[in-house]
Amino acid sequence: MKILMQPIEMIAWFTQEGTPNPIHYKLTSVDAASIVVKVDRVVTRSEEKIAGNRMILFRCQSEMNGLLKPYELKYELNTCKWFLYKA
């Protein structure tokens, strides 16, 4: 997988404790085309702290073009921003 750390638009639901769960995300490519990806499965969820910045790392899988593709999403807790970390 390649590290991208690209900002994305996310549709997610949150538990009463505030834990996010991703559903769909929209990725805008270089040629200004938008790609919507449904998060089929969250494999693991972990929290990490990089330079004092807390983030939740989601390892996910989705079916794209008939193939099961793994990727990683990051949610930044301080700014409430989502990133496509690895794909």
PDB file of N, CA, C and O in Angstrom:
ATOM      1  N   MET A   1       0.840  -1.186   0.000  1.00  0.00           N
ATOM      2  CA  MET A   1       0.000   0.000   0.000  1.00  0.00           C
ATOM      3  C   MET A   1       0.879   1.240   0.000  1.00  0.00           C
ATOM      4  O   MET A   1       1.977   1.248   0.556  1.00  0.00           O
ATOM      5  N   LYS A   2       0.372   2.283  -0.634  1.00  0.00           N
ATOM      6  CA  LYS A   2       1.095   3.532  -0.763  1.00  0.00           C
ATOM      7  C   LYS A   2       0.496   4.573   0.189  1.00  0.00           C
ATOM      8  O   LYS A   2      -0.725   4.683   0.299  1.00  0.00           O
ATOM      9  N   ILE A   3       1.350   5.329   0.871  1.00  0.00           N
ATOM     10  CA  ILE A   3       0.880   6.369   1.791  1.00  0.00           C
ATOM     11  C   ILE A   3       0.428   7.582   0.978  1.00  0.00           C
ATOM     12  O   ILE A   3       1.195   8.131   0.186  1.00  0.00           O
ATOM     13  N   LEU A   4      -0.833   7.996   1.186  1.00  0.00           N
ATOM     14  CA  LEU A   4      -1.412   9.119   0.452  1.00  0.00           C
ATOM     15  C   LEU A   4      -1.695  10.326   1.350  1.00  0.00           C
ATOM     16  O   LEU A   4      -1.381  11.460   0.988  1.00  0.00           O
ATOM     17  N   MET A   5      -2.290  10.077   2.525  1.00  0.00           N
ATOM     18  CA  MET A   5      -2.724  11.117   3.476  1.00  0.00           C
ATOM     19  C   MET A   5      -3.500  12.222   2.751  1.00  0.00           C
ATOM     20  O   MET A   5      -3.202  13.408   2.896  1.00  0.00           O
ATOM     21  N   GLN A   6      -4.500  11.805   1.967  1.00  0.00           N
ATOM     22  CA  GLN A   6      -5.316  12.711   1.177  1.00  0.00           C
ATOM     23  C   GLN A   6      -6.636  13.006   1.908  1.00  0.00           C
ATOM     24  O   GLN A   6      -7.320  12.075   2.334  1.00  0.00           O
ATOM     25  N   PRO A   7      -7.000  14.286   2.059  1.00  0.00           N
ATOM     26  CA  PRO A   7      -8.269  14.610   2.721  1.00  0.00           C
ATOM     27  C   PRO A   7      -9.453  14.090   1.915  1.00  0.00           C
ATOM     28  O   PRO A   7      -9.443  14.146   0.685  1.00  0.00           O
ATOM     29  N   ILE A   8     -10.473  13.582   2.608  1.00  0.00           N
ATOM     30  CA  ILE A   8     -11.661  13.042   1.955  1.00  0.00           C
ATOM     31  C   ILE A   8     -12.908  13.559   2.647  1.00  0.00           C
ATOM     32  O   ILE A   8     -12.851  14.040   3.779  1.00  0.00           O
ATOM     33  N   GLU A   9     -14.042  13.455   1.952  1.00  0.00           N
ATOM     34  CA  GLU A   9     -15.338  13.751   2.551  1.00  0.00           C
ATOM     35  C   GLU A   9     -15.916  12.428   3.025  1.00  0.00           C
ATOM     36  O   GLU A   9     -15.887  11.445   2.285  1.00  0.00           O
ATOM     37  N   MET A  10     -16.442  12.385   4.249  1.00  0.00           N
ATOM     38  CA  MET A  10     -16.877  11.126   4.848  1.00  0.00           C
ATOM     39  C   MET A  10     -18.310  11.234   5.360  1.00  0.00           C
ATOM     40  O   MET A  10     -18.729  12.263   5.889  1.00  0.00           O
ATOM     41  N   ILE A  11     -19.046  10.141   5.185  1.00  0.00           N
ATOM     42  CA  ILE A  11     -20.328   9.964   5.865  1.00  0.00           C
ATOM     43  C   ILE A  11     -20.068   8.886   6.910  1.00  0.00           C
ATOM     44  O   ILE A  11     -19.662   7.772   6.577  1.00  0.00           O
ATOM     45  N   ALA A  12     -20.304   9.223   8.170  1.00  0.00           N
ATOM     46  CA  ALA A  12     -20.028   8.300   9.272  1.00  0.00           C
ATOM     47  C   ALA A  12     -21.126   8.438  10.319  1.00  0.00           C
ATOM     48  O   ALA A  12     -21.821   9.453  10.381  1.00  0.00           O
ATOM     49  N   TRP A  13     -21.270   7.411  11.133  1.00  0.00           N
ATOM     50  CA  TRP A  13     -22.153   7.515  12.299  1.00  0.00           C
ATOM     51  C   TRP A  13     -21.297   7.385  13.547  1.00  0.00           C
ATOM     52  O   TRP A  13     -20.240   6.755  13.540  1.00  0.00           O
ATOM     53  N   PHE A  14     -21.784   7.997  14.616  1.00  0.00           N
ATOM     54  CA  PHE A  14     -21.036   8.046  15.871  1.00  0.00           C
ATOM     55  C   PHE A  14     -21.842   7.379  16.976  1.00  0.00           C
ATOM     56  O   PHE A  14     -23.065   7.507  17.032  1.00  0.00           O
ATOM     57  N   THR A  15     -21.144   6.666  17.855  1.00  0.00           N
ATOM     58  CA  THR A  15     -21.796   6.077  19.021  1.00  0.00           C
ATOM     59  C   THR A  15     -22.063   7.182  20.039  1.00  0.00           C
ATOM     60  O   THR A  15     -21.608   8.312  19.865  1.00  0.00           O
ATOM     61  N   GLN A  16     -22.794   6.860  21.092  1.00  0.00           N
ATOM     62  CA  GLN A  16     -23.068   7.858  22.134  1.00  0.00           C
ATOM     63  C   GLN A  16     -21.789   8.285  22.839  1.00  0.00           C
ATOM     64  O   GLN A  16     -21.719   9.389  23.378  1.00  0.00           O
ATOM     65  N   GLU A  17     -20.779   7.427  22.841  1.00  0.00           N
ATOM     66  CA  GLU A  17     -19.483   7.767  23.451  1.00  0.00           C
ATOM     67  C   GLU A  17     -18.636   8.637  22.527  1.00  0.00           C
ATOM     68  O   GLU A  17     -17.610   9.164  22.957  1.00  0.00           O
ATOM     69  N   GLY A  18     -19.044   8.800  21.258  1.00  0.00           N
ATOM     70  CA  GLY A  18     -18.304   9.644  20.324  1.00  0.00           C
ATOM     71  C   GLY A  18     -17.364   8.890  19.407  1.00  0.00           C
ATOM     72  O   GLY A  18     -16.537   9.515  18.743  1.00  0.00           O
ATOM     73  N   THR A  19     -17.458   7.559  19.343  1.00  0.00           N
ATOM     74  CA  THR A  19     -16.598   6.770  18.473  1.00  0.00           C
ATOM     75  C   THR A  19     -17.161   6.772  17.053  1.00  0.00           C
ATOM     76  O   THR A  19     -18.311   6.380  16.851  1.00  0.00           O
ATOM     77  N   PRO A  20     -16.364   7.211  16.050  1.00  0.00           N
ATOM     78  CA  PRO A  20     -16.864   7.255  14.674  1.00  0.00           C
ATOM     79  C   PRO A  20     -16.840   5.870  14.015  1.00  0.00           C
ATOM     80  O   PRO A  20     -16.007   5.026  14.345  1.00  0.00           O
ATOM     81  N   ASN A  21     -17.768   5.656  13.078  1.00  0.00           N
ATOM     82  CA  ASN A  21     -17.835   4.451  12.270  1.00  0.00           C
ATOM     83  C   ASN A  21     -18.065   4.871  10.819  1.00  0.00           C
ATOM     84  O   ASN A  21     -19.144   5.368  10.497  1.00  0.00           O
ATOM     85  N   PRO A  22     -17.081   4.686   9.934  1.00  0.00           N
ATOM     86  CA  PRO A  22     -17.218   5.162   8.549  1.00  0.00           C
ATOM     87  C   PRO A  22     -18.225   4.334   7.750  1.00  0.00           C
ATOM     88  O   PRO A  22     -18.335   3.123   7.937  1.00  0.00           O
ATOM     89  N   ILE A  23     -18.965   5.012   6.847  1.00  0.00           N
ATOM     90  CA  ILE A  23     -19.941   4.352   5.986  1.00  0.00           C
ATOM     91  C   ILE A  23     -19.547   4.504   4.514  1.00  0.00           C
ATOM     92  O   ILE A  23     -19.335   3.508   3.822  1.00  0.00           O
ATOM     93  N   HIS A  24     -19.449   5.751   4.034  1.00  0.00           N
ATOM     94  CA  HIS A  24     -19.073   6.072   2.653  1.00  0.00           C
ATOM     95  C   HIS A  24     -18.058   7.200   2.688  1.00  0.00           C
ATOM     96  O   HIS A  24     -18.060   8.020   3.607  1.00  0.00           O
ATOM     97  N   TYR A  25     -17.180   7.241   1.672  1.00  0.00           N
ATOM     98  CA  TYR A  25     -16.336   8.418   1.528  1.00  0.00           C
ATOM     99  C   TYR A  25     -16.232   8.815   0.069  1.00  0.00           C
ATOM    100  O   TYR A  25     -16.363   7.987  -0.832  1.00  0.00           O
ATOM    101  N   LYS A  26     -15.991  10.115  -0.145  1.00  0.00           N
ATOM    102  CA  LYS A  26     -15.846  10.660  -1.490  1.00  0.00           C
ATOM    103  C   LYS A  26     -14.421  11.145  -1.652  1.00  0.00           C
ATOM    104  O   LYS A  26     -13.903  11.916  -0.844  1.00  0.00           O
ATOM    105  N   LEU A  27     -13.808  10.671  -2.717  1.00  0.00           N
ATOM    106  CA  LEU A  27     -12.418  11.000  -3.026  1.00  0.00           C
ATOM    107  C   LEU A  27     -12.411  11.800  -4.315  1.00  0.00           C
ATOM    108  O   LEU A  27     -12.973  11.346  -5.312  1.00  0.00           O
ATOM    109  N   THR A  28     -11.794  12.979  -4.333  1.00  0.00           N
ATOM    110  CA  THR A  28     -11.684  13.788  -5.539  1.00  0.00           C
ATOM    111  C   THR A  28     -10.310  13.541  -6.141  1.00  0.00           C
ATOM    112  O   THR A  28      -9.288  13.804  -5.508  1.00  0.00           O
ATOM    113  N   SER A  29     -10.293  13.033  -7.370  1.00  0.00           N
ATOM    114  CA  SER A  29      -9.026  12.692  -8.016  1.00  0.00           C
ATOM    115  C   SER A  29      -8.402  13.922  -8.677  1.00  0.00           C
ATOM    116  O   SER A  29      -8.965  15.016  -8.632  1.00  0.00           O
ATOM    117  N   VAL A  30      -7.233  13.729  -9.288  1.00  0.00           N
ATOM    118  CA  VAL A  30      -6.465  14.827  -9.885  1.00  0.00           C
ATOM    119  C   VAL A  30      -7.242  15.498 -11.015  1.00  0.00           C
ATOM    120  O   VAL A  30      -7.163  16.717 -11.169  1.00  0.00           O
ATOM    121  N   ASP A  31      -7.987  14.733 -11.804  1.00  0.00           N
ATOM    122  CA  ASP A  31      -8.735  15.293 -12.936  1.00  0.00           C
ATOM    123  C   ASP A  31     -10.123  15.791 -12.524  1.00  0.00           C
ATOM    124  O   ASP A  31     -11.009  15.920 -13.368  1.00  0.00           O
ATOM    125  N   ALA A  32     -10.313  16.071 -11.239  1.00  0.00           N
ATOM    126  CA  ALA A  32     -11.539  16.637 -10.653  1.00  0.00           C
ATOM    127  C   ALA A  32     -12.734  15.692 -10.730  1.00  0.00           C
ATOM    128  O   ALA A  32     -13.874  16.139 -10.606  1.00  0.00           O
ATOM    129  N   ALA A  33     -12.502  14.415 -10.929  1.00  0.00           N
ATOM    130  CA  ALA A  33     -13.584  13.430 -10.899  1.00  0.00           C
ATOM    131  C   ALA A  33     -13.770  12.958  -9.464  1.00  0.00           C
ATOM    132  O   ALA A  33     -12.795  12.772  -8.735  1.00  0.00           O
ATOM    133  N   SER A  34     -15.021  12.764  -9.058  1.00  0.00           N
ATOM    134  CA  SER A  34     -15.323  12.299  -7.709  1.00  0.00           C
ATOM    135  C   SER A  34     -15.618  10.809  -7.734  1.00  0.00           C
ATOM    136  O   SER A  34     -16.354  10.320  -8.591  1.00  0.00           O
ATOM    137  N   ILE A  35     -15.032  10.096  -6.779  1.00  0.00           N
ATOM    138  CA  ILE A  35     -15.242   8.660  -6.648  1.00  0.00           C
ATOM    139  C   ILE A  35     -15.845   8.422  -5.272  1.00  0.00           C
ATOM    140  O   ILE A  35     -15.282   8.849  -4.264  1.00  0.00           O
ATOM    141  N   VAL A  36     -16.990   7.742  -5.223  1.00  0.00           N
ATOM    142  CA  VAL A  36     -17.635   7.417  -3.954  1.00  0.00           C
ATOM    143  C   VAL A  36     -17.389   5.943  -3.663  1.00  0.00           C
ATOM    144  O   VAL A  36     -17.658   5.083  -4.502  1.00  0.00           O
ATOM    145  N   VAL A  37     -16.877   5.658  -2.471  1.00  0.00           N
ATOM    146  CA  VAL A  37     -16.539   4.295  -2.067  1.00  0.00           C
ATOM    147  C   VAL A  37     -17.322   3.947  -0.809  1.00  0.00           C
ATOM    148  O   VAL A  37     -17.320   4.700   0.165  1.00  0.00           O
ATOM    149  N   LYS A  38     -17.992   2.796  -0.839  1.00  0.00           N
ATOM    150  CA  LYS A  38     -18.709   2.300   0.337  1.00  0.00           C
ATOM    151  C   LYS A  38     -17.736   1.472   1.168  1.00  0.00           C
ATOM    152  O   LYS A  38     -17.064   0.589   0.636  1.00  0.00           O
ATOM    153  N   VAL A  39     -17.655   1.745   2.451  1.00  0.00           N
ATOM    154  CA  VAL A  39     -16.797   0.984   3.360  1.00  0.00           C
ATOM    155  C   VAL A  39     -17.539  -0.314   3.685  1.00  0.00           C
ATOM    156  O   VAL A  39     -18.500  -0.305   4.455  1.00  0.00           O
ATOM    157  N   ASP A  40     -17.095  -1.428   3.100  1.00  0.00           N
ATOM    158  CA  ASP A  40     -17.766  -2.705   3.307  1.00  0.00           C
ATOM    159  C   ASP A  40     -17.482  -3.289   4.681  1.00  0.00           C
ATOM    160  O   ASP A  40     -18.377  -3.839   5.322  1.00  0.00           O
ATOM    161  N   ARG A  41     -16.233  -3.171   5.138  1.00  0.00           N
ATOM    162  CA  ARG A  41     -15.851  -3.809   6.404  1.00  0.00           C
ATOM    163  C   ARG A  41     -14.723  -3.049   7.073  1.00  0.00           C
ATOM    164  O   ARG A  41     -13.734  -2.705   6.427  1.00  0.00           O
ATOM    165  N   VAL A  42     -14.866  -2.785   8.366  1.00  0.00           N
ATOM    166  CA  VAL A  42     -13.780  -2.234   9.170  1.00  0.00           C
ATOM    167  C   VAL A  42     -13.100  -3.428   9.835  1.00  0.00           C
ATOM    168  O   VAL A  42     -13.693  -4.095  10.683  1.00  0.00           O
ATOM    169  N   VAL A  43     -11.855  -3.693   9.446  1.00  0.00           N
ATOM    170  CA  VAL A  43     -11.121  -4.850   9.957  1.00  0.00           C
ATOM    171  C   VAL A  43     -10.605  -4.580  11.367  1.00  0.00           C
ATOM    172  O   VAL A  43     -10.831  -5.376  12.278  1.00  0.00           O
ATOM    173  N   THR A  44      -9.917  -3.464  11.543  1.00  0.00           N
ATOM    174  CA  THR A  44      -9.408  -3.088  12.869  1.00  0.00           C
ATOM    175  C   THR A  44      -9.571  -1.590  13.082  1.00  0.00           C
ATOM    176  O   THR A  44      -9.686  -0.818  12.130  1.00  0.00           O
ATOM    177  N   ARG A  45      -9.579  -1.198  14.346  1.00  0.00           N
ATOM    178  CA  ARG A  45      -9.634   0.207  14.729  1.00  0.00           C
ATOM    179  C   ARG A  45      -8.637   0.384  15.863  1.00  0.00           C
ATOM    180  O   ARG A  45      -8.658  -0.370  16.835  1.00  0.00           O
ATOM    181  N   SER A  46      -7.757   1.385  15.742  1.00  0.00           N
ATOM    182  CA  SER A  46      -6.791   1.649  16.796  1.00  0.00           C
ATOM    183  C   SER A  46      -6.581   3.152  16.921  1.00  0.00           C
ATOM    184  O   SER A  46      -6.824   3.911  15.984  1.00  0.00           O
ATOM    185  N   GLU A  47      -6.123   3.563  18.100  1.00  0.00           N
ATOM    186  CA  GLU A  47      -5.862   4.979  18.325  1.00  0.00           C
ATOM    187  C   GLU A  47      -4.359   5.181  18.401  1.00  0.00           C
ATOM    188  O   GLU A  47      -3.640   4.374  18.990  1.00  0.00           O
ATOM    189  N   GLU A  48      -3.894   6.268  17.799  1.00  0.00           N
ATOM    190  CA  GLU A  48      -2.465   6.585  17.832  1.00  0.00           C
ATOM    191  C   GLU A  48      -2.295   8.068  18.118  1.00  0.00           C
ATOM    192  O   GLU A  48      -3.207   8.870  17.916  1.00  0.00           O
ATOM    193  N   LYS A  49      -1.108   8.411  18.591  1.00  0.00           N
ATOM    194  CA  LYS A  49      -0.786   9.796  18.915  1.00  0.00           C
ATOM    195  C   LYS A  49       0.518  10.138  18.219  1.00  0.00           C
ATOM    196  O   LYS A  49       1.564   9.575  18.542  1.00  0.00           O
ATOM    197  N   ILE A  50       0.459  11.059  17.265  1.00  0.00           N
ATOM    198  CA  ILE A  50       1.647  11.485  16.530  1.00  0.00           C
ATOM    199  C   ILE A  50       1.865  12.970  16.813  1.00  0.00           C
ATOM    200  O   ILE A  50       1.020  13.801  16.481  1.00  0.00           O
ATOM    201  N   ALA A  51       2.979  13.290  17.415  1.00  0.00           N
ATOM    202  CA  ALA A  51       3.331  14.662  17.787  1.00  0.00           C
ATOM    203  C   ALA A  51       2.223  15.321  18.611  1.00  0.00           C
ATOM    204  O   ALA A  51       1.921  16.499  18.423  1.00  0.00           O
ATOM    205  N   GLY A  52       1.619  14.555  19.525  1.00  0.00           N
ATOM    206  CA  GLY A  52       0.574  15.069  20.390  1.00  0.00           C
ATOM    207  C   GLY A  52      -0.793  15.150  19.735  1.00  0.00           C
ATOM    208  O   GLY A  52      -1.752  15.590  20.368  1.00  0.00           O
ATOM    209  N   ASN A  53      -0.901  14.735  18.477  1.00  0.00           N
ATOM    210  CA  ASN A  53      -2.158  14.794  17.735  1.00  0.00           C
ATOM    211  C   ASN A  53      -2.810  13.413  17.748  1.00  0.00           C
ATOM    212  O   ASN A  53      -2.282  12.470  17.158  1.00  0.00           O
ATOM    213  N   ARG A  54      -3.969  13.291  18.425  1.00  0.00           N
ATOM    214  CA  ARG A  54      -4.653  11.998  18.523  1.00  0.00           C
ATOM    215  C   ARG A  54      -5.416  11.693  17.243  1.00  0.00           C
ATOM    216  O   ARG A  54      -6.131  12.546  16.715  1.00  0.00           O
ATOM    217  N   MET A  55      -5.258  10.462  16.746  1.00  0.00           N
ATOM    218  CA  MET A  55      -5.938  10.022  15.540  1.00  0.00           C
ATOM    219  C   MET A  55      -6.450   8.604  15.735  1.00  0.00           C
ATOM    220  O   MET A  55      -5.866   7.815  16.477  1.00  0.00           O
ATOM    221  N   ILE A  56      -7.549   8.292  15.059  1.00  0.00           N
ATOM    222  CA  ILE A  56      -8.061   6.922  15.038  1.00  0.00           C
ATOM    223  C   ILE A  56      -7.768   6.361  13.659  1.00  0.00           C
ATOM    224  O   ILE A  56      -8.121   6.963  12.645  1.00  0.00           O
ATOM    225  N   LEU A  57      -7.117   5.200  13.625  1.00  0.00           N
ATOM    226  CA  LEU A  57      -6.748   4.531  12.380  1.00  0.00           C
ATOM    227  C   LEU A  57      -7.714   3.377  12.136  1.00  0.00           C
ATOM    228  O   LEU A  57      -7.884   2.505  12.989  1.00  0.00           O
ATOM    229  N   PHE A  58      -8.344   3.380  10.966  1.00  0.00           N
ATOM    230  CA  PHE A  58      -9.265   2.319  10.566  1.00  0.00           C
ATOM    231  C   PHE A  58      -8.633   1.539   9.425  1.00  0.00           C
ATOM    232  O   PHE A  58      -8.276   2.126   8.403  1.00  0.00           O
ATOM    233  N   ARG A  59      -8.488   0.237   9.579  1.00  0.00           N
ATOM    234  CA  ARG A  59      -8.074  -0.630   8.471  1.00  0.00           C
ATOM    235  C   ARG A  59      -9.356  -1.217   7.905  1.00  0.00           C
ATOM    236  O   ARG A  59     -10.091  -1.905   8.614  1.00  0.00           O
ATOM    237  N   CYS A  60      -9.630  -0.949   6.627  1.00  0.00           N
ATOM    238  CA  CYS A  60     -10.911  -1.288   6.016  1.00  0.00           C
ATOM    239  C   CYS A  60     -10.724  -2.105   4.752  1.00  0.00           C
ATOM    240  O   CYS A  60      -9.617  -2.238   4.230  1.00  0.00           O
ATOM    241  N   GLN A  61     -11.848  -2.655   4.267  1.00  0.00           N
ATOM    242  CA  GLN A  61     -11.891  -3.377   2.999  1.00  0.00           C
ATOM    243  C   GLN A  61     -13.134  -2.939   2.248  1.00  0.00           C
ATOM    244  O   GLN A  61     -14.182  -2.699   2.848  1.00  0.00           O
ATOM    245  N   SER A  62     -13.011  -2.835   0.915  1.00  0.00           N
ATOM    246  CA  SER A  62     -14.153  -2.538   0.064  1.00  0.00           C
ATOM    247  C   SER A  62     -13.972  -3.274  -1.245  1.00  0.00           C
ATOM    248  O   SER A  62     -12.853  -3.540  -1.683  1.00  0.00           O
ATOM    249  N   GLU A  63     -15.096  -3.596  -1.860  1.00  0.00           N
ATOM    250  CA  GLU A  63     -15.048  -4.233  -3.173  1.00  0.00           C
ATOM    251  C   GLU A  63     -15.049  -3.136  -4.226  1.00  0.00           C
ATOM    252  O   GLU A  63     -15.975  -2.329  -4.305  1.00  0.00           O
ATOM    253  N   MET A  64     -13.980  -3.120  -5.043  1.00  0.00           N
ATOM    254  CA  MET A  64     -13.839  -2.136  -6.116  1.00  0.00           C
ATOM    255  C   MET A  64     -13.515  -2.879  -7.397  1.00  0.00           C
ATOM    256  O   MET A  64     -12.526  -3.609  -7.469  1.00  0.00           O
ATOM    257  N   ASN A  65     -14.343  -2.693  -8.400  1.00  0.00           N
ATOM    258  CA  ASN A  65     -14.179  -3.361  -9.696  1.00  0.00           C
ATOM    259  C   ASN A  65     -14.094  -4.877  -9.554  1.00  0.00           C
ATOM    260  O   ASN A  65     -13.332  -5.526 -10.271  1.00  0.00           O
ATOM    261  N   GLY A  66     -14.867  -5.441  -8.639  1.00  0.00           N
ATOM    262  CA  GLY A  66     -14.904  -6.882  -8.455  1.00  0.00           C
ATOM    263  C   GLY A  66     -13.784  -7.454  -7.602  1.00  0.00           C
ATOM    264  O   GLY A  66     -13.728  -8.667  -7.402  1.00  0.00           O
ATOM    265  N   LEU A  67     -12.891  -6.609  -7.095  1.00  0.00           N
ATOM    266  CA  LEU A  67     -11.775  -7.060  -6.259  1.00  0.00           C
ATOM    267  C   LEU A  67     -11.922  -6.484  -4.856  1.00  0.00           C
ATOM    268  O   LEU A  67     -12.397  -5.360  -4.689  1.00  0.00           O
ATOM    269  N   LEU A  68     -11.516  -7.251  -3.848  1.00  0.00           N
ATOM    270  CA  LEU A  68     -11.533  -6.796  -2.462  1.00  0.00           C
ATOM    271  C   LEU A  68     -10.239  -6.043  -2.188  1.00  0.00           C
ATOM    272  O   LEU A  68      -9.160  -6.637  -2.182  1.00  0.00           O
ATOM    273  N   LYS A  69     -10.346  -4.727  -1.961  1.00  0.00           N
ATOM    274  CA  LYS A  69      -9.164  -3.878  -1.775  1.00  0.00           C
ATOM    275  C   LYS A  69      -9.044  -3.433  -0.325  1.00  0.00           C
ATOM    276  O   LYS A  69     -10.012  -2.931   0.246  1.00  0.00           O
ATOM    277  N   PRO A  70      -7.859  -3.610   0.288  1.00  0.00           N
ATOM    278  CA  PRO A  70      -7.631  -3.075   1.638  1.00  0.00           C
ATOM    279  C   PRO A  70      -7.130  -1.628   1.562  1.00  0.00           C
ATOM    280  O   PRO A  70      -6.453  -1.254   0.604  1.00  0.00           O
ATOM    281  N   TYR A  71      -7.456  -0.827   2.557  1.00  0.00           N
ATOM    282  CA  TYR A  71      -6.985   0.546   2.647  1.00  0.00           C
ATOM    283  C   TYR A  71      -7.095   0.996   4.093  1.00  0.00           C
ATOM    284  O   TYR A  71      -7.697   0.313   4.921  1.00  0.00           O
ATOM    285  N   GLU A  72      -6.509   2.153   4.394  1.00  0.00           N
ATOM    286  CA  GLU A  72      -6.541   2.688   5.754  1.00  0.00           C
ATOM    287  C   GLU A  72      -7.078   4.108   5.739  1.00  0.00           C
ATOM    288  O   GLU A  72      -6.717   4.919   4.886  1.00  0.00           O
ATOM    289  N   LEU A  73      -7.949   4.390   6.701  1.00  0.00           N
ATOM    290  CA  LEU A  73      -8.517   5.714   6.892  1.00  0.00           C
ATOM    291  C   LEU A  73      -8.063   6.252   8.239  1.00  0.00           C
ATOM    292  O   LEU A  73      -7.890   5.485   9.186  1.00  0.00           O
ATOM    293  N   LYS A  74      -7.869   7.560   8.333  1.00  0.00           N
ATOM    294  CA  LYS A  74      -7.521   8.190   9.608  1.00  0.00           C
ATOM    295  C   LYS A  74      -8.526   9.283   9.904  1.00  0.00           C
ATOM    296  O   LYS A  74      -8.942  10.035   9.021  1.00  0.00           O
ATOM    297  N   TYR A  75      -8.909   9.352  11.189  1.00  0.00           N
ATOM    298  CA  TYR A  75      -9.800  10.404  11.683  1.00  0.00           C
ATOM    299  C   TYR A  75      -9.046  11.197  12.724  1.00  0.00           C
ATOM    300  O   TYR A  75      -8.622  10.655  13.745  1.00  0.00           O
ATOM    301  N   GLU A  76      -8.878  12.484  12.465  1.00  0.00           N
ATOM    302  CA  GLU A  76      -8.158  13.370  13.372  1.00  0.00           C
ATOM    303  C   GLU A  76      -9.149  13.909  14.406  1.00  0.00           C
ATOM    304  O   GLU A  76     -10.092  14.618  14.053  1.00  0.00           O
ATOM    305  N   LEU A  77      -8.937  13.575  15.675  1.00  0.00           N
ATOM    306  CA  LEU A  77      -9.893  13.919  16.728  1.00  0.00           C
ATOM    307  C   LEU A  77      -9.979  15.414  17.012  1.00  0.00           C
ATOM    308  O   LEU A  77     -11.066  15.913  17.303  1.00  0.00           O
ATOM    309  N   ASN A  78      -8.876  16.140  16.939  1.00  0.00           N
ATOM    310  CA  ASN A  78      -8.883  17.570  17.269  1.00  0.00           C
ATOM    311  C   ASN A  78      -9.606  18.410  16.228  1.00  0.00           C
ATOM    312  O   ASN A  78     -10.299  19.365  16.578  1.00  0.00           O
ATOM    313  N   THR A  79      -9.452  18.066  14.945  1.00  0.00           N
ATOM    314  CA  THR A  79     -10.030  18.875  13.867  1.00  0.00           C
ATOM    315  C   THR A  79     -11.247  18.223  13.215  1.00  0.00           C
ATOM    316  O   THR A  79     -11.911  18.844  12.386  1.00  0.00           O
ATOM    317  N   CYS A  80     -11.545  16.968  13.583  1.00  0.00           N
ATOM    318  CA  CYS A  80     -12.672  16.208  13.011  1.00  0.00           C
ATOM    319  C   CYS A  80     -12.533  16.040  11.501  1.00  0.00           C
ATOM    320  O   CYS A  80     -13.529  16.097  10.780  1.00  0.00           O
ATOM    321  N   LYS A  81     -11.311  15.835  11.014  1.00  0.00           N
ATOM    322  CA  LYS A  81     -11.065  15.643   9.584  1.00  0.00           C
ATOM    323  C   LYS A  81     -10.749  14.186   9.297  1.00  0.00           C
ATOM    324  O   LYS A  81     -10.154  13.496  10.124  1.00  0.00           O
ATOM    325  N   TRP A  82     -11.152  13.719   8.113  1.00  0.00           N
ATOM    326  CA  TRP A  82     -10.896  12.363   7.644  1.00  0.00           C
ATOM    327  C   TRP A  82      -9.851  12.387   6.539  1.00  0.00           C
ATOM    328  O   TRP A  82      -9.793  13.320   5.738  1.00  0.00           O
ATOM    329  N   PHE A  83      -9.017  11.333   6.510  1.00  0.00           N
ATOM    330  CA  PHE A  83      -7.979  11.195   5.495  1.00  0.00           C
ATOM    331  C   PHE A  83      -7.937   9.770   4.973  1.00  0.00           C
ATOM    332  O   PHE A  83      -8.122   8.812   5.724  1.00  0.00           O
ATOM    333  N   LEU A  84      -7.688   9.640   3.665  1.00  0.00           N
ATOM    334  CA  LEU A  84      -7.346   8.334   3.090  1.00  0.00           C
ATOM    335  C   LEU A  84      -5.844   8.216   3.293  1.00  0.00           C
ATOM    336  O   LEU A  84      -5.062   8.863   2.597  1.00  0.00           O
ATOM    337  N   TYR A  85      -5.440   7.375   4.264  1.00  0.00           N
ATOM    338  CA  TYR A  85      -4.042   7.298   4.660  1.00  0.00           C
ATOM    339  C   TYR A  85      -3.237   6.405   3.721  1.00  0.00           C
ATOM    340  O   TYR A  85      -2.216   6.831   3.182  1.00  0.00           O
ATOM    341  N   LYS A  86      -3.687   5.183   3.526  1.00  0.00           N
ATOM    342  CA  LYS A  86      -2.991   4.241   2.643  1.00  0.00           C
ATOM    343  C   LYS A  86      -3.994   3.572   1.714  1.00  0.00           C
ATOM    344  O   LYS A  86      -5.122   3.268   2.102  1.00  0.00           O
ATOM    345  N   ALA A  87      -3.556   3.349   0.473  1.00  0.00           N
ATOM    346  CA  ALA A  87      -4.402   2.639  -0.490  1.00  0.00           C
ATOM    347  C   ALA A  87      -3.528   1.840  -1.433  1.00  0.00           C
ATOM    348  O   ALA A  87      -4.039   1.165  -2.326  1.00  0.00           O
TER     349      ALA A  87
END
